[in-house]
Structures are given as C-alpha cells and as structure tokens.
Amino acid sequence: MTEEELLAAGYRKYYGEDINAFFNQSICQHSGNCFRGNGNVFNLKNRPWIKVDEASPDEVSRVIDTCPSGALKYIRK
Ligand code: SF4
C-alpha cells in the first residue's frame, strides 16, 4: 500500500529517518508481538508509543513483519 492508501485506511504515521511506521488501532489484535519484539521501538508507555529511530530500519521492519493483524505497516525511504 502507498502512504496515501494507508492514511486513507485509518493508519497513523510514525516518522523515522530511514523508515516510516504506520499503525491502525482498529485492526490491532493485541497479540503483543510488537512490544515483545522490540520494547525500545514499541512501548505503550511512550508518547508516541512507536519510536521508529530507536532501532535500525531492518529491525523495525523485522518486528513489523511479525504483526499478525496487519495493524502495523512500514514504508522504507
Ligand atoms: S503486533 Fe500488531 S496486532 Fe499485535 S499488538 Fe502489535 S500492532 Fe497489535
């Protein structure tokens, strides 16, 4: 999906230097794969709760690929 399609589908954008993350709360199944996968990037206590630049783009994409619902997406720059 393009960024425009993700935003139109209700995803919120989280900026990173080399990769952007997108999250759609209404799709999330609360599996916890994201914050168990990398608690520095995905931490519900943080605001925003996704801090993309706390890990490498490869690590961010690796964790997002484990999201079972499709609530998390990414677009590399
Ligand atoms: S991995 Fe995906 S479905 Fe699971 S809690 Fe995180 S965003 Fe939600």
Backbone and ligand atoms as CSV (ligand in chain L), in Angstrom:
chain,resi,resn,atom,element,x,y,z
A,1,MET,N,N,0.845,-1.201,0.000
A,1,MET,CA,C,0.000,0.000,0.000
A,1,MET,C,C,0.881,1.251,0.000
A,2,THR,N,N,0.409,2.258,-0.633
A,2,THR,CA,C,1.125,3.530,-0.587
A,2,THR,C,C,0.800,4.254,0.717
A,3,GLU,N,N,1.596,5.267,1.021
A,3,GLU,CA,C,1.329,6.054,2.222
A,3,GLU,C,C,-0.072,6.670,2.161
A,4,GLU,N,N,-0.448,7.146,1.005
A,4,GLU,CA,C,-1.767,7.770,0.872
A,4,GLU,C,C,-2.876,6.754,1.155
A,5,GLU,N,N,-2.682,5.535,0.664
A,5,GLU,CA,C,-3.686,4.491,0.903
A,5,GLU,C,C,-3.753,4.112,2.378
A,6,LEU,N,N,-2.589,4.037,3.017
A,6,LEU,CA,C,-2.572,3.700,4.444
A,6,LEU,C,C,-3.284,4.771,5.264
A,7,LEU,N,N,-2.989,6.026,4.982
A,7,LEU,CA,C,-3.610,7.111,5.745
A,7,LEU,C,C,-5.116,7.149,5.492
A,8,ALA,N,N,-5.510,6.890,4.243
A,8,ALA,CA,C,-6.938,6.883,3.920
A,8,ALA,C,C,-7.650,5.722,4.607
A,9,ALA,N,N,-6.891,4.627,4.885
A,9,ALA,CA,C,-7.479,3.449,5.530
A,9,ALA,C,C,-7.486,3.573,7.051
A,10,GLY,N,N,-7.014,4.701,7.566
A,10,GLY,CA,C,-7.092,4.919,9.009
A,10,GLY,C,C,-5.805,4.696,9.758
A,11,TYR,N,N,-4.709,4.464,9.033
A,11,TYR,CA,C,-3.410,4.299,9.688
A,11,TYR,C,C,-2.855,5.657,10.105
A,12,ARG,N,N,-2.161,5.644,11.223
A,12,ARG,CA,C,-1.455,6.826,11.678
A,12,ARG,C,C,0.036,6.645,11.381
A,13,LYS,N,N,0.686,7.727,11.036
A,13,LYS,CA,C,2.087,7.667,10.607
A,13,LYS,C,C,3.021,7.991,11.769
A,14,TYR,N,N,4.112,7.223,11.862
A,14,TYR,CA,C,5.165,7.468,12.849
A,14,TYR,C,C,6.462,7.662,12.083
A,15,TYR,N,N,6.998,8.861,12.150
A,15,TYR,CA,C,8.143,9.228,11.328
A,15,TYR,C,C,9.436,8.601,11.830
A,16,GLY,N,N,10.250,8.147,10.912
A,16,GLY,CA,C,11.615,7.752,11.199
A,16,GLY,C,C,12.516,8.335,10.137
A,17,GLU,N,N,13.806,8.294,10.417
A,17,GLU,CA,C,14.741,8.900,9.483
A,17,GLU,C,C,14.799,8.130,8.165
A,18,ASP,N,N,14.849,6.804,8.262
A,18,ASP,CA,C,15.013,5.983,7.053
A,18,ASP,C,C,13.819,5.090,6.763
A,19,ILE,N,N,12.880,5.035,7.694
A,19,ILE,CA,C,11.708,4.189,7.519
A,19,ILE,C,C,10.564,4.827,8.298
A,20,ASN,N,N,9.381,4.820,7.752
A,20,ASN,CA,C,8.197,5.281,8.480
A,20,ASN,C,C,7.367,4.075,8.881
A,21,ALA,N,N,6.798,4.147,10.077
A,21,ALA,CA,C,5.886,3.095,10.528
A,21,ALA,C,C,4.463,3.638,10.482
A,22,PHE,N,N,3.508,2.731,10.345
A,22,PHE,CA,C,2.085,3.093,10.299
A,22,PHE,C,C,1.330,2.122,11.193
A,23,PHE,N,N,0.356,2.654,11.906
A,23,PHE,CA,C,-0.397,1.816,12.838
A,23,PHE,C,C,-1.877,2.143,12.737
A,24,ASN,N,N,-2.674,1.078,12.690
A,24,ASN,CA,C,-4.125,1.234,12.657
A,24,ASN,C,C,-4.707,0.536,13.891
A,25,GLN,N,N,-5.111,1.329,14.857
A,25,GLN,CA,C,-5.559,0.789,16.142
A,25,GLN,C,C,-6.784,-0.101,15.993
A,26,SER,N,N,-7.641,0.212,15.031
A,26,SER,CA,C,-8.893,-0.544,14.906
A,26,SER,C,C,-8.652,-1.957,14.384
A,27,ILE,N,N,-7.457,-2.209,13.832
A,27,ILE,CA,C,-7.125,-3.537,13.309
A,27,ILE,C,C,-6.342,-4.359,14.320
A,28,CYS,N,N,-5.663,-3.700,15.255
A,28,CYS,CA,C,-4.766,-4.367,16.211
A,28,CYS,C,C,-5.502,-5.458,16.982
A,29,GLN,N,N,-4.853,-6.616,17.055
A,29,GLN,CA,C,-5.426,-7.763,17.788
A,29,GLN,C,C,-4.770,-7.956,19.146
A,30,HIS,N,N,-3.910,-7.030,19.530
A,30,HIS,CA,C,-3.295,-7.035,20.873
A,30,HIS,C,C,-2.526,-8.317,21.160
A,31,SER,N,N,-1.845,-8.804,20.143
A,31,SER,CA,C,-1.032,-10.007,20.328
A,31,SER,C,C,0.229,-9.712,21.122
A,32,GLY,N,N,0.694,-8.469,21.060
A,32,GLY,CA,C,1.909,-8.090,21.776
A,32,GLY,C,C,3.197,-8.419,21.054
A,33,ASN,N,N,3.119,-8.933,19.845
A,33,ASN,CA,C,4.342,-9.254,19.108
A,33,ASN,C,C,5.239,-8.031,18.936
A,34,CYS,N,N,4.638,-6.882,18.788
A,34,CYS,CA,C,5.430,-5.676,18.539
A,34,CYS,C,C,6.272,-5.309,19.759
A,35,PHE,N,N,5.653,-5.136,20.924
A,35,PHE,CA,C,6.468,-4.703,22.072
A,35,PHE,C,C,7.298,-5.826,22.659
A,36,ARG,N,N,6.895,-7.090,22.431
A,36,ARG,CA,C,7.788,-8.181,22.825
A,36,ARG,C,C,8.951,-8.296,21.847
A,37,GLY,N,N,8.708,-7.925,20.619
A,37,GLY,CA,C,9.766,-7.995,19.601
A,37,GLY,C,C,10.833,-6.952,19.800
A,38,ASN,N,N,10.439,-5.733,20.145
A,38,ASN,CA,C,11.416,-4.687,20.441
A,38,ASN,C,C,10.749,-3.618,21.303
A,39,GLY,N,N,11.015,-3.674,22.587
A,39,GLY,CA,C,10.395,-2.761,23.541
A,39,GLY,C,C,10.957,-1.353,23.523
A,40,ASN,N,N,12.064,-1.168,22.813
A,40,ASN,CA,C,12.581,0.200,22.676
A,40,ASN,C,C,11.798,0.967,21.619
A,41,VAL,N,N,11.393,0.262,20.578
A,41,VAL,CA,C,10.639,0.913,19.500
A,41,VAL,C,C,9.144,0.954,19.842
A,42,PHE,N,N,8.624,-0.158,20.319
A,42,PHE,CA,C,7.179,-0.273,20.582
A,42,PHE,C,C,6.962,-0.346,22.087
A,43,ASN,N,N,6.502,0.733,22.663
A,43,ASN,CA,C,6.314,0.778,24.113
A,43,ASN,C,C,5.095,1.630,24.414
A,44,LEU,N,N,4.074,0.998,24.957
A,44,LEU,CA,C,2.806,1.706,25.187
A,44,LEU,C,C,2.928,2.811,26.212
A,45,LYS,N,N,4.017,2.819,26.988
A,45,LYS,CA,C,4.208,3.888,27.975
A,45,LYS,C,C,4.777,5.148,27.332
A,46,ASN,N,N,5.308,5.018,26.128
A,46,ASN,CA,C,5.901,6.171,25.449
A,46,ASN,C,C,4.839,6.963,24.695
A,47,ARG,N,N,5.102,8.218,24.480
A,47,ARG,CA,C,4.287,9.054,23.596
A,47,ARG,C,C,5.213,9.728,22.599
A,48,PRO,N,N,5.121,9.438,21.320
A,48,PRO,CA,C,4.226,8.434,20.757
A,48,PRO,C,C,4.695,7.032,21.141
A,49,TRP,N,N,3.834,6.069,21.020
A,49,TRP,CA,C,4.188,4.732,21.515
A,49,TRP,C,C,5.129,3.996,20.580
A,50,ILE,N,N,5.262,4.480,19.346
A,50,ILE,CA,C,6.244,3.924,18.413
A,50,ILE,C,C,7.342,4.962,18.200
A,51,LYS,N,N,8.575,4.584,18.536
A,51,LYS,CA,C,9.730,5.452,18.298
A,51,LYS,C,C,10.630,4.746,17.290
A,52,VAL,N,N,10.394,5.082,16.039
A,52,VAL,CA,C,10.985,4.330,14.925
A,52,VAL,C,C,12.503,4.353,14.962
A,53,ASP,N,N,13.094,5.466,15.369
A,53,ASP,CA,C,14.546,5.597,15.291
A,53,ASP,C,C,15.279,4.986,16.488
A,54,GLU,N,N,14.566,4.267,17.334
A,54,GLU,CA,C,15.230,3.570,18.448
A,54,GLU,C,C,15.860,2.251,18.018
A,55,ALA,N,N,15.698,1.885,16.768
A,55,ALA,CA,C,16.338,0.674,16.232
A,55,ALA,C,C,16.624,0.901,14.752
A,56,SER,N,N,17.379,-0.018,14.170
A,56,SER,CA,C,17.711,0.107,12.754
A,56,SER,C,C,16.461,-0.138,11.902
A,57,PRO,N,N,16.445,0.373,10.677
A,57,PRO,CA,C,15.308,0.106,9.793
A,57,PRO,C,C,15.060,-1.384,9.602
A,58,ASP,N,N,16.143,-2.185,9.535
A,58,ASP,CA,C,15.973,-3.634,9.379
A,58,ASP,C,C,15.268,-4.231,10.594
A,59,GLU,N,N,15.611,-3.752,11.776
A,59,GLU,CA,C,14.983,-4.273,12.984
A,59,GLU,C,C,13.516,-3.848,13.049
A,60,VAL,N,N,13.232,-2.612,12.703
A,60,VAL,CA,C,11.842,-2.137,12.709
A,60,VAL,C,C,11.001,-2.956,11.733
A,61,SER,N,N,11.520,-3.185,10.542
A,61,SER,CA,C,10.750,-3.959,9.556
A,61,SER,C,C,10.615,-5.407,9.992
A,62,ARG,N,N,11.655,-5.970,10.619
A,62,ARG,CA,C,11.596,-7.358,11.098
A,62,ARG,C,C,10.441,-7.530,12.094
A,63,VAL,N,N,10.357,-6.595,13.051
A,63,VAL,CA,C,9.314,-6.711,14.076
A,63,VAL,C,C,7.939,-6.475,13.454
A,64,ILE,N,N,7.825,-5.487,12.600
A,64,ILE,CA,C,6.526,-5.200,11.989
A,64,ILE,C,C,6.048,-6.389,11.157
A,65,ASP,N,N,6.981,-7.114,10.557
A,65,ASP,CA,C,6.592,-8.298,9.777
A,65,ASP,C,C,6.011,-9.406,10.653
A,66,THR,N,N,6.206,-9.326,11.968
A,66,THR,CA,C,5.625,-10.333,12.869
A,66,THR,C,C,4.228,-9.944,13.344
A,67,CYS,N,N,3.759,-8.780,12.977
A,67,CYS,CA,C,2.410,-8.350,13.396
A,67,CYS,C,C,1.367,-9.213,12.683
A,68,PRO,N,N,0.568,-9.958,13.422
A,68,PRO,CA,C,-0.338,-10.913,12.789
A,68,PRO,C,C,-1.577,-10.290,12.146
A,69,SER,N,N,-1.898,-9.065,12.505
A,69,SER,CA,C,-3.168,-8.492,12.070
A,69,SER,C,C,-3.050,-7.561,10.874
A,70,GLY,N,N,-1.831,-7.088,10.613
A,70,GLY,CA,C,-1.673,-6.058,9.595
A,70,GLY,C,C,-1.884,-4.656,10.132
A,71,ALA,N,N,-1.996,-4.538,11.469
A,71,ALA,CA,C,-2.179,-3.213,12.069
A,71,ALA,C,C,-0.928,-2.365,11.949
A,72,LEU,N,N,0.217,-3.021,11.845
A,72,LEU,CA,C,1.485,-2.306,11.668
A,72,LEU,C,C,1.970,-2.484,10.242
A,73,LYS,N,N,2.397,-1.396,9.655
A,73,LYS,CA,C,2.979,-1.412,8.303
A,73,LYS,C,C,4.198,-0.518,8.314
A,74,TYR,N,N,5.014,-0.630,7.296
A,74,TYR,CA,C,6.152,0.288,7.172
A,74,TYR,C,C,6.400,0.603,5.713
A,75,ILE,N,N,7.027,1.740,5.515
A,75,ILE,CA,C,7.488,2.128,4.190
A,75,ILE,C,C,8.914,2.645,4.357
A,76,ARG,N,N,9.851,1.982,3.683
A,76,ARG,CA,C,11.235,2.452,3.709
A,76,ARG,C,C,11.390,3.647,2.781
A,77,LYS,N,N,12.316,4.521,3.126
A,77,LYS,CA,C,12.544,5.705,2.288
A,77,LYS,C,C,13.659,5.446,1.281
L,1,SF4,S1,S,1.889,-6.958,16.836
L,1,SF4,FE1,FE,0.251,-5.977,15.651
L,1,SF4,S2,S,-1.646,-6.922,16.373
L,1,SF4,FE2,FE,-0.060,-7.369,17.882
L,1,SF4,S3,S,-0.234,-5.749,19.417
L,1,SF4,FE3,FE,1.300,-5.092,17.945
L,1,SF4,S4,S,0.150,-3.899,16.445
L,1,SF4,FE4,FE,-1.345,-5.066,17.583
